[in-house]
Amino acid sequence: MEKINLLTKDFLKVNIMVDTVAGQAVDLINRIGIFDVIVRFILGFGITFGMLEKTGILGKNMQKINALIAVSVGIIAVLAF
């Protein structure tokens, strides 16, 4: 039985043989690192932009400023982890 170190991020990466095309596609995306970068950025951007738009804390019709702040938070989310 293989020993797994839970203190590293490698414990999530398990080599599993997949038989379906969709499973192979998800495995390829996981190996490239899309889930590590793109998903974190999209979540950071989406949540921040949505909150800024919904609350209107910076004022009405400030989509460009809200987007700039949300992009910054998305980049920080990617670089922080």
mmCIF file of the N, C-alpha and C atoms, coordinates in Angstrom:
data_MODEL
# 
_entry.id   MODEL 
# 
loop_
_atom_site.group_PDB 
_atom_site.id 
_atom_site.type_symbol 
_atom_site.label_atom_id 
_atom_site.label_alt_id 
_atom_site.label_comp_id 
_atom_site.label_asym_id 
_atom_site.label_entity_id 
_atom_site.label_seq_id 
_atom_site.pdbx_PDB_ins_code 
_atom_site.Cartn_x 
_atom_site.Cartn_y 
_atom_site.Cartn_z 
_atom_site.occupancy 
_atom_site.B_iso_or_equiv 
_atom_site.pdbx_formal_charge 
_atom_site.auth_seq_id 
_atom_site.auth_comp_id 
_atom_site.auth_asym_id 
_atom_site.auth_atom_id 
_atom_site.pdbx_PDB_model_num 
ATOM 1   N N  . MET A 1 1  ? 0.837   -1.172 0.000   1.00 0.00 ? 1  MET A N  1 
ATOM 2   C CA . MET A 1 1  ? 0.000   0.000  0.000   1.00 0.00 ? 1  MET A CA 1 
ATOM 3   C C  . MET A 1 1  ? 0.885   1.240  0.000   1.00 0.00 ? 1  MET A C  1 
ATOM 4   N N  . GLU A 1 2  ? 0.524   2.221  -0.826  1.00 0.00 ? 2  GLU A N  1 
ATOM 5   C CA . GLU A 1 2  ? 1.323   3.428  -0.985  1.00 0.00 ? 2  GLU A CA 1 
ATOM 6   C C  . GLU A 1 2  ? 1.056   4.401  0.156   1.00 0.00 ? 2  GLU A C  1 
ATOM 7   N N  . LYS A 1 3  ? 2.152   4.982  0.685   1.00 0.00 ? 3  LYS A N  1 
ATOM 8   C CA . LYS A 1 3  ? 2.039   5.945  1.766   1.00 0.00 ? 3  LYS A CA 1 
ATOM 9   C C  . LYS A 1 3  ? 1.731   7.321  1.177   1.00 0.00 ? 3  LYS A C  1 
ATOM 10  N N  . ILE A 1 4  ? 0.767   8.047  1.729   1.00 0.00 ? 4  ILE A N  1 
ATOM 11  C CA . ILE A 1 4  ? 0.351   9.356  1.227   1.00 0.00 ? 4  ILE A CA 1 
ATOM 12  C C  . ILE A 1 4  ? 0.682   10.415 2.260   1.00 0.00 ? 4  ILE A C  1 
ATOM 13  N N  . ASN A 1 5  ? 1.340   11.474 1.817   1.00 0.00 ? 5  ASN A N  1 
ATOM 14  C CA . ASN A 1 5  ? 1.678   12.586 2.693   1.00 0.00 ? 5  ASN A CA 1 
ATOM 15  C C  . ASN A 1 5  ? 0.576   13.629 2.597   1.00 0.00 ? 5  ASN A C  1 
ATOM 16  N N  . LEU A 1 6  ? -0.164  13.847 3.678   1.00 0.00 ? 6  LEU A N  1 
ATOM 17  C CA . LEU A 1 6  ? -1.286  14.772 3.670   1.00 0.00 ? 6  LEU A CA 1 
ATOM 18  C C  . LEU A 1 6  ? -0.851  16.222 3.836   1.00 0.00 ? 6  LEU A C  1 
ATOM 19  N N  . LEU A 1 7  ? 0.431   16.478 4.104   1.00 0.00 ? 7  LEU A N  1 
ATOM 20  C CA . LEU A 1 7  ? 0.897   17.836 4.291   1.00 0.00 ? 7  LEU A CA 1 
ATOM 21  C C  . LEU A 1 7  ? 1.247   18.524 2.975   1.00 0.00 ? 7  LEU A C  1 
ATOM 22  N N  . THR A 1 8  ? 1.267   17.801 1.883   1.00 0.00 ? 8  THR A N  1 
ATOM 23  C CA . THR A 1 8  ? 1.550   18.391 0.572   1.00 0.00 ? 8  THR A CA 1 
ATOM 24  C C  . THR A 1 8  ? 0.299   18.346 -0.280  1.00 0.00 ? 8  THR A C  1 
ATOM 25  N N  . LYS A 1 9  ? 0.340   19.095 -1.385  1.00 0.00 ? 9  LYS A N  1 
ATOM 26  C CA . LYS A 1 9  ? -0.802  19.092 -2.298  1.00 0.00 ? 9  LYS A CA 1 
ATOM 27  C C  . LYS A 1 9  ? -0.808  17.843 -3.174  1.00 0.00 ? 9  LYS A C  1 
ATOM 28  N N  . ASP A 1 10 ? 0.251   17.043 -3.123  1.00 0.00 ? 10 ASP A N  1 
ATOM 29  C CA . ASP A 1 10 ? 0.353   15.874 -3.989  1.00 0.00 ? 10 ASP A CA 1 
ATOM 30  C C  . ASP A 1 10 ? -0.592  14.748 -3.600  1.00 0.00 ? 10 ASP A C  1 
ATOM 31  N N  . PHE A 1 11 ? -1.154  14.802 -2.394  1.00 0.00 ? 11 PHE A N  1 
ATOM 32  C CA . PHE A 1 11 ? -2.048  13.719 -2.001  1.00 0.00 ? 11 PHE A CA 1 
ATOM 33  C C  . PHE A 1 11 ? -3.332  13.735 -2.821  1.00 0.00 ? 11 PHE A C  1 
ATOM 34  N N  . LEU A 1 12 ? -3.658  14.882 -3.458  1.00 0.00 ? 12 LEU A N  1 
ATOM 35  C CA . LEU A 1 12 ? -4.852  14.942 -4.303  1.00 0.00 ? 12 LEU A CA 1 
ATOM 36  C C  . LEU A 1 12 ? -4.602  14.353 -5.682  1.00 0.00 ? 12 LEU A C  1 
ATOM 37  N N  . LYS A 1 13 ? -3.344  14.319 -6.103  1.00 0.00 ? 13 LYS A N  1 
ATOM 38  C CA . LYS A 1 13 ? -3.008  13.838 -7.438  1.00 0.00 ? 13 LYS A CA 1 
ATOM 39  C C  . LYS A 1 13 ? -2.747  12.334 -7.380  1.00 0.00 ? 13 LYS A C  1 
ATOM 40  N N  . VAL A 1 14 ? -3.734  11.577 -7.744  1.00 0.00 ? 14 VAL A N  1 
ATOM 41  C CA . VAL A 1 14 ? -3.634  10.132 -7.735  1.00 0.00 ? 14 VAL A CA 1 
ATOM 42  C C  . VAL A 1 14 ? -3.685  9.668  -9.184  1.00 0.00 ? 14 VAL A C  1 
ATOM 43  N N  . ASN A 1 15 ? -2.769  8.795  -9.542  1.00 0.00 ? 15 ASN A N  1 
ATOM 44  C CA . ASN A 1 15 ? -2.746  8.277  -10.904 1.00 0.00 ? 15 ASN A CA 1 
ATOM 45  C C  . ASN A 1 15 ? -3.788  7.173  -11.038 1.00 0.00 ? 15 ASN A C  1 
ATOM 46  N N  . ILE A 1 16 ? -4.850  7.480  -11.728 1.00 0.00 ? 16 ILE A N  1 
ATOM 47  C CA . ILE A 1 16 ? -5.943  6.535  -11.928 1.00 0.00 ? 16 ILE A CA 1 
ATOM 48  C C  . ILE A 1 16 ? -6.124  6.342  -13.424 1.00 0.00 ? 16 ILE A C  1 
ATOM 49  N N  . MET A 1 17 ? -6.241  5.117  -13.839 1.00 0.00 ? 17 MET A N  1 
ATOM 50  C CA . MET A 1 17 ? -6.491  4.842  -15.245 1.00 0.00 ? 17 MET A CA 1 
ATOM 51  C C  . MET A 1 17 ? -7.964  5.114  -15.538 1.00 0.00 ? 17 MET A C  1 
ATOM 52  N N  . VAL A 1 18 ? -8.214  5.945  -16.543 1.00 0.00 ? 18 VAL A N  1 
ATOM 53  C CA . VAL A 1 18 ? -9.591  6.256  -16.914 1.00 0.00 ? 18 VAL A CA 1 
ATOM 54  C C  . VAL A 1 18 ? -9.878  5.643  -18.266 1.00 0.00 ? 18 VAL A C  1 
ATOM 55  N N  . ASP A 1 19 ? -11.114 5.204  -18.449 1.00 0.00 ? 19 ASP A N  1 
ATOM 56  C CA . ASP A 1 19 ? -11.482 4.501  -19.659 1.00 0.00 ? 19 ASP A CA 1 
ATOM 57  C C  . ASP A 1 19 ? -12.307 5.353  -20.609 1.00 0.00 ? 19 ASP A C  1 
ATOM 58  N N  . THR A 1 20 ? -12.927 6.404  -20.135 1.00 0.00 ? 20 THR A N  1 
ATOM 59  C CA . THR A 1 20 ? -13.796 7.193  -20.993 1.00 0.00 ? 20 THR A CA 1 
ATOM 60  C C  . THR A 1 20 ? -13.042 8.398  -21.553 1.00 0.00 ? 20 THR A C  1 
ATOM 61  N N  . VAL A 1 21 ? -13.567 8.945  -22.623 1.00 0.00 ? 21 VAL A N  1 
ATOM 62  C CA . VAL A 1 21 ? -12.965 10.124 -23.236 1.00 0.00 ? 21 VAL A CA 1 
ATOM 63  C C  . VAL A 1 21 ? -13.084 11.317 -22.302 1.00 0.00 ? 21 VAL A C  1 
ATOM 64  N N  . ALA A 1 22 ? -14.239 11.464 -21.667 1.00 0.00 ? 22 ALA A N  1 
ATOM 65  C CA . ALA A 1 22 ? -14.427 12.566 -20.735 1.00 0.00 ? 22 ALA A CA 1 
ATOM 66  C C  . ALA A 1 22 ? -13.467 12.438 -19.548 1.00 0.00 ? 22 ALA A C  1 
ATOM 67  N N  . GLY A 1 23 ? -13.275 11.231 -19.058 1.00 0.00 ? 23 GLY A N  1 
ATOM 68  C CA . GLY A 1 23 ? -12.343 11.010 -17.962 1.00 0.00 ? 23 GLY A CA 1 
ATOM 69  C C  . GLY A 1 23 ? -10.917 11.325 -18.364 1.00 0.00 ? 23 GLY A C  1 
ATOM 70  N N  . GLN A 1 24 ? -10.541 10.975 -19.591 1.00 0.00 ? 24 GLN A N  1 
ATOM 71  C CA . GLN A 1 24 ? -9.204  11.301 -20.089 1.00 0.00 ? 24 GLN A CA 1 
ATOM 72  C C  . GLN A 1 24 ? -9.029  12.804 -20.235 1.00 0.00 ? 24 GLN A C  1 
ATOM 73  N N  . ALA A 1 25 ? -10.080 13.498 -20.677 1.00 0.00 ? 25 ALA A N  1 
ATOM 74  C CA . ALA A 1 25 ? -10.007 14.954 -20.824 1.00 0.00 ? 25 ALA A CA 1 
ATOM 75  C C  . ALA A 1 25 ? -9.837  15.630 -19.472 1.00 0.00 ? 25 ALA A C  1 
ATOM 76  N N  . VAL A 1 26 ? -10.584 15.189 -18.480 1.00 0.00 ? 26 VAL A N  1 
ATOM 77  C CA . VAL A 1 26 ? -10.465 15.766 -17.139 1.00 0.00 ? 26 VAL A CA 1 
ATOM 78  C C  . VAL A 1 26 ? -9.091  15.455 -16.557 1.00 0.00 ? 26 VAL A C  1 
ATOM 79  N N  . ASP A 1 27 ? -8.585  14.257 -16.796 1.00 0.00 ? 27 ASP A N  1 
ATOM 80  C CA . ASP A 1 27 ? -7.256  13.894 -16.321 1.00 0.00 ? 27 ASP A CA 1 
ATOM 81  C C  . ASP A 1 27 ? -6.180  14.755 -16.976 1.00 0.00 ? 27 ASP A C  1 
ATOM 82  N N  . LEU A 1 28 ? -6.307  15.022 -18.273 1.00 0.00 ? 28 LEU A N  1 
ATOM 83  C CA . LEU A 1 28 ? -5.351  15.878 -18.981 1.00 0.00 ? 28 LEU A CA 1 
ATOM 84  C C  . LEU A 1 28 ? -5.394  17.298 -18.438 1.00 0.00 ? 28 LEU A C  1 
ATOM 85  N N  . ILE A 1 29 ? -6.591  17.827 -18.239 1.00 0.00 ? 29 ILE A N  1 
ATOM 86  C CA . ILE A 1 29 ? -6.744  19.179 -17.699 1.00 0.00 ? 29 ILE A CA 1 
ATOM 87  C C  . ILE A 1 29 ? -6.143  19.260 -16.295 1.00 0.00 ? 29 ILE A C  1 
ATOM 88  N N  . ASN A 1 30 ? -6.326  18.226 -15.510 1.00 0.00 ? 30 ASN A N  1 
ATOM 89  C CA . ASN A 1 30 ? -5.768  18.200 -14.159 1.00 0.00 ? 30 ASN A CA 1 
ATOM 90  C C  . ASN A 1 30 ? -4.245  18.160 -14.189 1.00 0.00 ? 30 ASN A C  1 
ATOM 91  N N  . ARG A 1 31 ? -3.672  17.365 -15.101 1.00 0.00 ? 31 ARG A N  1 
ATOM 92  C CA . ARG A 1 31 ? -2.212  17.276 -15.193 1.00 0.00 ? 31 ARG A CA 1 
ATOM 93  C C  . ARG A 1 31 ? -1.600  18.570 -15.688 1.00 0.00 ? 31 ARG A C  1 
ATOM 94  N N  . ILE A 1 32 ? -2.277  19.293 -16.571 1.00 0.00 ? 32 ILE A N  1 
ATOM 95  C CA . ILE A 1 32 ? -1.766  20.565 -17.075 1.00 0.00 ? 32 ILE A CA 1 
ATOM 96  C C  . ILE A 1 32 ? -1.767  21.610 -15.965 1.00 0.00 ? 32 ILE A C  1 
ATOM 97  N N  . GLY A 1 33 ? -2.730  21.555 -15.089 1.00 0.00 ? 33 GLY A N  1 
ATOM 98  C CA . GLY A 1 33 ? -2.788  22.500 -13.984 1.00 0.00 ? 33 GLY A CA 1 
ATOM 99  C C  . GLY A 1 33 ? -3.884  23.537 -14.130 1.00 0.00 ? 33 GLY A C  1 
ATOM 100 N N  . ILE A 1 34 ? -4.827  23.287 -15.008 1.00 0.00 ? 34 ILE A N  1 
ATOM 101 C CA . ILE A 1 34 ? -5.920  24.238 -15.225 1.00 0.00 ? 34 ILE A CA 1 
ATOM 102 C C  . ILE A 1 34 ? -6.722  24.433 -13.948 1.00 0.00 ? 34 ILE A C  1 
ATOM 103 N N  . PHE A 1 35 ? -6.953  23.343 -13.221 1.00 0.00 ? 35 PHE A N  1 
ATOM 104 C CA . PHE A 1 35 ? -7.743  23.460 -12.000 1.00 0.00 ? 35 PHE A CA 1 
ATOM 105 C C  . PHE A 1 35 ? -7.010  24.278 -10.946 1.00 0.00 ? 35 PHE A C  1 
ATOM 106 N N  . ASP A 1 36 ? -5.690  24.237 -10.972 1.00 0.00 ? 36 ASP A N  1 
ATOM 107 C CA . ASP A 1 36 ? -4.917  24.972 -9.979  1.00 0.00 ? 36 ASP A CA 1 
ATOM 108 C C  . ASP A 1 36 ? -4.904  26.472 -10.250 1.00 0.00 ? 36 ASP A C  1 
ATOM 109 N N  . VAL A 1 37 ? -4.981  26.879 -11.504 1.00 0.00 ? 37 VAL A N  1 
ATOM 110 C CA . VAL A 1 37 ? -4.826  28.292 -11.850 1.00 0.00 ? 37 VAL A CA 1 
ATOM 111 C C  . VAL A 1 37 ? -6.148  28.923 -12.284 1.00 0.00 ? 37 VAL A C  1 
ATOM 112 N N  . ILE A 1 38 ? -6.728  28.402 -13.325 1.00 0.00 ? 38 ILE A N  1 
ATOM 113 C CA . ILE A 1 38 ? -7.897  29.034 -13.949 1.00 0.00 ? 38 ILE A CA 1 
ATOM 114 C C  . ILE A 1 38 ? -9.105  29.026 -13.017 1.00 0.00 ? 38 ILE A C  1 
ATOM 115 N N  . VAL A 1 39 ? -9.354  27.926 -12.370 1.00 0.00 ? 39 VAL A N  1 
ATOM 116 C CA . VAL A 1 39 ? -10.536 27.839 -11.503 1.00 0.00 ? 39 VAL A CA 1 
ATOM 117 C C  . VAL A 1 39 ? -10.408 28.803 -10.321 1.00 0.00 ? 39 VAL A C  1 
ATOM 118 N N  . ARG A 1 40 ? -9.210  28.912 -9.749  1.00 0.00 ? 40 ARG A N  1 
ATOM 119 C CA . ARG A 1 40 ? -9.020  29.863 -8.651  1.00 0.00 ? 40 ARG A CA 1 
ATOM 120 C C  . ARG A 1 40 ? -9.234  31.298 -9.120  1.00 0.00 ? 40 ARG A C  1 
ATOM 121 N N  . PHE A 1 41 ? -8.723  31.614 -10.323 1.00 0.00 ? 41 PHE A N  1 
ATOM 122 C CA . PHE A 1 41 ? -8.900  32.962 -10.842 1.00 0.00 ? 41 PHE A CA 1 
ATOM 123 C C  . PHE A 1 41 ? -10.375 33.266 -11.093 1.00 0.00 ? 41 PHE A C  1 
ATOM 124 N N  . ILE A 1 42 ? -11.062 32.332 -11.727 1.00 0.00 ? 42 ILE A N  1 
ATOM 125 C CA . ILE A 1 42 ? -12.479 32.551 -12.047 1.00 0.00 ? 42 ILE A CA 1 
ATOM 126 C C  . ILE A 1 42 ? -13.301 32.719 -10.771 1.00 0.00 ? 42 ILE A C  1 
ATOM 127 N N  . LEU A 1 43 ? -13.026 31.907 -9.761  1.00 0.00 ? 43 LEU A N  1 
ATOM 128 C CA . LEU A 1 43 ? -13.766 32.043 -8.505  1.00 0.00 ? 43 LEU A CA 1 
ATOM 129 C C  . LEU A 1 43 ? -13.468 33.372 -7.825  1.00 0.00 ? 43 LEU A C  1 
ATOM 130 N N  . GLY A 1 44 ? -12.196 33.740 -7.745  1.00 0.00 ? 44 GLY A N  1 
ATOM 131 C CA . GLY A 1 44 ? -11.840 35.012 -7.122  1.00 0.00 ? 44 GLY A CA 1 
ATOM 132 C C  . GLY A 1 44 ? -12.430 36.191 -7.864  1.00 0.00 ? 44 GLY A C  1 
ATOM 133 N N  . PHE A 1 45 ? -12.330 36.172 -9.190  1.00 0.00 ? 45 PHE A N  1 
ATOM 134 C CA . PHE A 1 45 ? -12.876 37.245 -10.002 1.00 0.00 ? 45 PHE A CA 1 
ATOM 135 C C  . PHE A 1 45 ? -14.395 37.301 -9.901  1.00 0.00 ? 45 PHE A C  1 
ATOM 136 N N  . GLY A 1 46 ? -15.025 36.157 -10.088 1.00 0.00 ? 46 GLY A N  1 
ATOM 137 C CA . GLY A 1 46 ? -16.488 36.119 -10.121 1.00 0.00 ? 46 GLY A CA 1 
ATOM 138 C C  . GLY A 1 46 ? -17.145 36.547 -8.824  1.00 0.00 ? 46 GLY A C  1 
ATOM 139 N N  . ILE A 1 47 ? -16.631 36.047 -7.726  1.00 0.00 ? 47 ILE A N  1 
ATOM 140 C CA . ILE A 1 47 ? -17.215 36.402 -6.433  1.00 0.00 ? 47 ILE A CA 1 
ATOM 141 C C  . ILE A 1 47 ? -17.002 37.880 -6.133  1.00 0.00 ? 47 ILE A C  1 
ATOM 142 N N  . THR A 1 48 ? -15.784 38.375 -6.389  1.00 0.00 ? 48 THR A N  1 
ATOM 143 C CA . THR A 1 48 ? -15.503 39.786 -6.106  1.00 0.00 ? 48 THR A CA 1 
ATOM 144 C C  . THR A 1 48 ? -16.317 40.706 -7.006  1.00 0.00 ? 48 THR A C  1 
ATOM 145 N N  . PHE A 1 49 ? -16.356 40.416 -8.305  1.00 0.00 ? 49 PHE A N  1 
ATOM 146 C CA . PHE A 1 49 ? -17.096 41.262 -9.236  1.00 0.00 ? 49 PHE A CA 1 
ATOM 147 C C  . PHE A 1 49 ? -18.584 41.253 -8.912  1.00 0.00 ? 49 PHE A C  1 
ATOM 148 N N  . GLY A 1 50 ? -19.107 40.074 -8.601  1.00 0.00 ? 50 GLY A N  1 
ATOM 149 C CA . GLY A 1 50 ? -20.520 39.980 -8.250  1.00 0.00 ? 50 GLY A CA 1 
ATOM 150 C C  . GLY A 1 50 ? -20.873 40.769 -7.004  1.00 0.00 ? 50 GLY A C  1 
ATOM 151 N N  . MET A 1 51 ? -20.010 40.691 -5.997  1.00 0.00 ? 51 MET A N  1 
ATOM 152 C CA . MET A 1 51 ? -20.272 41.439 -4.766  1.00 0.00 ? 51 MET A CA 1 
ATOM 153 C C  . MET A 1 51 ? -20.182 42.942 -5.009  1.00 0.00 ? 51 MET A C  1 
ATOM 154 N N  . LEU A 1 52 ? -19.190 43.383 -5.776  1.00 0.00 ? 52 LEU A N  1 
ATOM 155 C CA . LEU A 1 52 ? -19.058 44.813 -6.045  1.00 0.00 ? 52 LEU A CA 1 
ATOM 156 C C  . LEU A 1 52 ? -20.227 45.347 -6.871  1.00 0.00 ? 52 LEU A C  1 
ATOM 157 N N  . GLU A 1 53 ? -20.679 44.565 -7.848  1.00 0.00 ? 53 GLU A N  1 
ATOM 158 C CA . GLU A 1 53 ? -21.812 44.993 -8.671  1.00 0.00 ? 53 GLU A CA 1 
ATOM 159 C C  . GLU A 1 53 ? -23.110 45.003 -7.874  1.00 0.00 ? 53 GLU A C  1 
ATOM 160 N N  . LYS A 1 54 ? -23.321 43.978 -7.077  1.00 0.00 ? 54 LYS A N  1 
ATOM 161 C CA . LYS A 1 54 ? -24.579 43.855 -6.343  1.00 0.00 ? 54 LYS A CA 1 
ATOM 162 C C  . LYS A 1 54 ? -24.702 44.915 -5.254  1.00 0.00 ? 54 LYS A C  1 
ATOM 163 N N  . THR A 1 55 ? -23.615 45.175 -4.543  1.00 0.00 ? 55 THR A N  1 
ATOM 164 C CA . THR A 1 55 ? -23.697 46.146 -3.456  1.00 0.00 ? 55 THR A CA 1 
ATOM 165 C C  . THR A 1 55 ? -23.626 47.576 -3.958  1.00 0.00 ? 55 THR A C  1 
ATOM 166 N N  . GLY A 1 56 ? -22.971 47.796 -5.091  1.00 0.00 ? 56 GLY A N  1 
ATOM 167 C CA . GLY A 1 56 ? -22.829 49.153 -5.613  1.00 0.00 ? 56 GLY A CA 1 
ATOM 168 C C  . GLY A 1 56 ? -21.995 50.038 -4.701  1.00 0.00 ? 56 GLY A C  1 
ATOM 169 N N  . ILE A 1 57 ? -21.043 49.433 -4.020  1.00 0.00 ? 57 ILE A N  1 
ATOM 170 C CA . ILE A 1 57 ? -20.271 50.163 -3.025  1.00 0.00 ? 57 ILE A CA 1 
ATOM 171 C C  . ILE A 1 57 ? -19.425 51.279 -3.649  1.00 0.00 ? 57 ILE A C  1 
ATOM 172 N N  . LEU A 1 58 ? -19.038 51.136 -4.903  1.00 0.00 ? 58 LEU A N  1 
ATOM 173 C CA . LEU A 1 58 ? -18.243 52.168 -5.572  1.00 0.00 ? 58 LEU A CA 1 
ATOM 174 C C  . LEU A 1 58 ? -19.095 53.127 -6.390  1.00 0.00 ? 58 LEU A C  1 
ATOM 175 N N  . GLY A 1 59 ? -20.379 52.906 -6.436  1.00 0.00 ? 59 GLY A N  1 
ATOM 176 C CA . GLY A 1 59 ? -21.286 53.773 -7.175  1.00 0.00 ? 59 GLY A CA 1 
ATOM 177 C C  . GLY A 1 59 ? -21.925 53.048 -8.352  1.00 0.00 ? 59 GLY A C  1 
ATOM 178 N N  . LYS A 1 60 ? -22.842 53.727 -9.001  1.00 0.00 ? 60 LYS A N  1 
ATOM 179 C CA . LYS A 1 60 ? -23.547 53.159 -10.151 1.00 0.00 ? 60 LYS A CA 1 
ATOM 180 C C  . LYS A 1 60 ? -22.675 53.266 -11.395 1.00 0.00 ? 60 LYS A C  1 
ATOM 181 N N  . ASN A 1 61 ? -22.851 52.347 -12.332 1.00 0.00 ? 61 ASN A N  1 
ATOM 182 C CA . ASN A 1 61 ? -22.151 52.321 -13.617 1.00 0.00 ? 61 ASN A CA 1 
ATOM 183 C C  . ASN A 1 61 ? -20.634 52.388 -13.457 1.00 0.00 ? 61 ASN A C  1 
ATOM 184 N N  . MET A 1 62 ? -20.111 51.582 -12.559 1.00 0.00 ? 62 MET A N  1 
ATOM 185 C CA . MET A 1 62 ? -18.666 51.528 -12.328 1.00 0.00 ? 62 MET A CA 1 
ATOM 186 C C  . MET A 1 62 ? -18.134 50.148 -12.694 1.00 0.00 ? 62 MET A C  1 
ATOM 187 N N  . GLN A 1 63 ? -18.627 49.570 -13.799 1.00 0.00 ? 63 GLN A N  1 
ATOM 188 C CA . GLN A 1 63 ? -18.252 48.215 -14.186 1.00 0.00 ? 63 GLN A CA 1 
ATOM 189 C C  . GLN A 1 63 ? -16.759 48.080 -14.457 1.00 0.00 ? 63 GLN A C  1 
ATOM 190 N N  . LYS A 1 64 ? -16.138 49.096 -15.055 1.00 0.00 ? 64 LYS A N  1 
ATOM 191 C CA . LYS A 1 64 ? -14.711 49.001 -15.377 1.00 0.00 ? 64 LYS A CA 1 
ATOM 192 C C  . LYS A 1 64 ? -13.861 48.976 -14.114 1.00 0.00 ? 64 LYS A C  1 
ATOM 193 N N  . ILE A 1 65 ? -14.208 49.814 -13.161 1.00 0.00 ? 65 ILE A N  1 
ATOM 194 C CA . ILE A 1 65 ? -13.469 49.830 -11.890 1.00 0.00 ? 65 ILE A CA 1 
ATOM 195 C C  . ILE A 1 65 ? -13.705 48.530 -11.125 1.00 0.00 ? 65 ILE A C  1 
ATOM 196 N N  . ASN A 1 66 ? -14.944 48.063 -11.119 1.00 0.00 ? 66 ASN A N  1 
ATOM 197 C CA . ASN A 1 66 ? -15.250 46.799 -10.446 1.00 0.00 ? 66 ASN A CA 1 
ATOM 198 C C  . ASN A 1 66 ? -14.479 45.648 -11.092 1.00 0.00 ? 66 ASN A C  1 
ATOM 199 N N  . ALA A 1 67 ? -14.402 45.646 -12.419 1.00 0.00 ? 67 ALA A N  1 
ATOM 200 C CA . ALA A 1 67 ? -13.683 44.592 -13.122 1.00 0.00 ? 67 ALA A CA 1 
ATOM 201 C C  . ALA A 1 67 ? -12.189 44.654 -12.813 1.00 0.00 ? 67 ALA A C  1 
ATOM 202 N N  . LEU A 1 68 ? -11.627 45.847 -12.754 1.00 0.00 ? 68 LEU A N  1 
ATOM 203 C CA . LEU A 1 68 ? -10.210 45.998 -12.435 1.00 0.00 ? 68 LEU A CA 1 
ATOM 204 C C  . LEU A 1 68 ? -9.891  45.476 -11.040 1.00 0.00 ? 68 LEU A C  1 
ATOM 205 N N  . ILE A 1 69 ? -10.732 45.813 -10.091 1.00 0.00 ? 69 ILE A N  1 
ATOM 206 C CA . ILE A 1 69 ? -10.534 45.324 -8.726  1.00 0.00 ? 69 ILE A CA 1 
ATOM 207 C C  . ILE A 1 69 ? -10.704 43.808 -8.673  1.00 0.00 ? 69 ILE A C  1 
ATOM 208 N N  . ALA A 1 70 ? -11.697 43.283 -9.389  1.00 0.00 ? 70 ALA A N  1 
ATOM 209 C CA . ALA A 1 70 ? -11.947 41.843 -9.390  1.00 0.00 ? 70 ALA A CA 1 
ATOM 210 C C  . ALA A 1 70 ? -10.800 41.079 -10.052 1.00 0.00 ? 70 ALA A C  1 
ATOM 211 N N  . VAL A 1 71 ? -10.227 41.626 -11.125 1.00 0.00 ? 71 VAL A N  1 
ATOM 212 C CA . VAL A 1 71 ? -9.079  40.984 -11.764 1.00 0.00 ? 71 VAL A CA 1 
ATOM 213 C C  . VAL A 1 71 ? -7.903  40.949 -10.796 1.00 0.00 ? 71 VAL A C  1 
ATOM 214 N N  . SER A 1 72 ? -7.695  42.027 -10.085 1.00 0.00 ? 72 SER A N  1 
ATOM 215 C CA . SER A 1 72 ? -6.605  42.070 -9.104  1.00 0.00 ? 72 SER A CA 1 
ATOM 216 C C  . SER A 1 72 ? -6.800  41.018 -8.022  1.00 0.00 ? 72 SER A C  1 
ATOM 217 N N  . VAL A 1 73 ? -8.001  40.901 -7.512  1.00 0.00 ? 73 VAL A N  1 
ATOM 218 C CA . VAL A 1 73 ? -8.278  39.900 -6.486  1.00 0.00 ? 73 VAL A CA 1 
ATOM 219 C C  . VAL A 1 73 ? -8.128  38.488 -7.057  1.00 0.00 ? 73 VAL A C  1 
ATOM 220 N N  . GLY A 1 74 ? -8.538  38.280 -8.307  1.00 0.00 ? 74 GLY A N  1 
ATOM 221 C CA . GLY A 1 74 ? -8.362  36.971 -8.949  1.00 0.00 ? 74 GLY A CA 1 
ATOM 222 C C  . GLY A 1 74 ? -6.907  36.584 -9.078  1.00 0.00 ? 74 GLY A C  1 
ATOM 223 N N  . ILE A 1 75 ? -6.058  37.540 -9.458  1.00 0.00 ? 75 ILE A N  1 
ATOM 224 C CA . ILE A 1 75 ? -4.627  37.270 -9.578  1.00 0.00 ? 75 ILE A CA 1 
ATOM 225 C C  . ILE A 1 75 ? -4.029  36.977 -8.210  1.00 0.00 ? 75 ILE A C  1 
ATOM 226 N N  . ILE A 1 76 ? -4.437  37.729 -7.206  1.00 0.00 ? 76 ILE A N  1 
ATOM 227 C CA . ILE A 1 76 ? -3.951  37.485 -5.851  1.00 0.00 ? 76 ILE A CA 1 
ATOM 228 C C  . ILE A 1 76 ? -4.375  36.090 -5.371  1.00 0.00 ? 76 ILE A C  1 
ATOM 229 N N  . ALA A 1 77 ? -5.585  35.673 -5.705  1.00 0.00 ? 77 ALA A N  1 
ATOM 230 C CA . ALA A 1 77 ? -6.061  34.342 -5.323  1.00 0.00 ? 77 ALA A CA 1 
ATOM 231 C C  . ALA A 1 77 ? -5.210  33.247 -5.951  1.00 0.00 ? 77 ALA A C  1 
ATOM 232 N N  . VAL A 1 78 ? -4.780  33.458 -7.195  1.00 0.00 ? 78 VAL A N  1 
ATOM 233 C CA . VAL A 1 78 ? -3.935  32.467 -7.858  1.00 0.00 ? 78 VAL A CA 1 
ATOM 234 C C  . VAL A 1 78 ? -2.553  32.432 -7.223  1.00 0.00 ? 78 VAL A C  1 
ATOM 235 N N  . LEU A 1 79 ? -1.979  33.591 -6.960  1.00 0.00 ? 79 LEU A N  1 
ATOM 236 C CA . LEU A 1 79 ? -0.618  33.647 -6.448  1.00 0.00 ? 79 LEU A CA 1 
ATOM 237 C C  . LEU A 1 79 ? -0.506  33.293 -4.970  1.00 0.00 ? 79 LEU A C  1 
ATOM 238 N N  . ALA A 1 80 ? -1.600  33.403 -4.231  1.00 0.00 ? 80 ALA A N  1 
ATOM 239 C CA . ALA A 1 80 ? -1.557  33.171 -2.792  1.00 0.00 ? 80 ALA A CA 1 
ATOM 240 C C  . ALA A 1 80 ? -1.460  31.697 -2.429  1.00 0.00 ? 80 ALA A C  1 
ATOM 241 N N  . PHE A 1 81 ? -1.946  30.811 -3.283  1.00 0.00 ? 81 PHE A N  1 
ATOM 242 C CA . PHE A 1 81 ? -1.961  29.395 -2.933  1.00 0.00 ? 81 PHE A CA 1 
ATOM 243 C C  . PHE A 1 81 ? -1.046  28.612 -3.791  1.00 0.00 ? 81 PHE A C  1 
# 
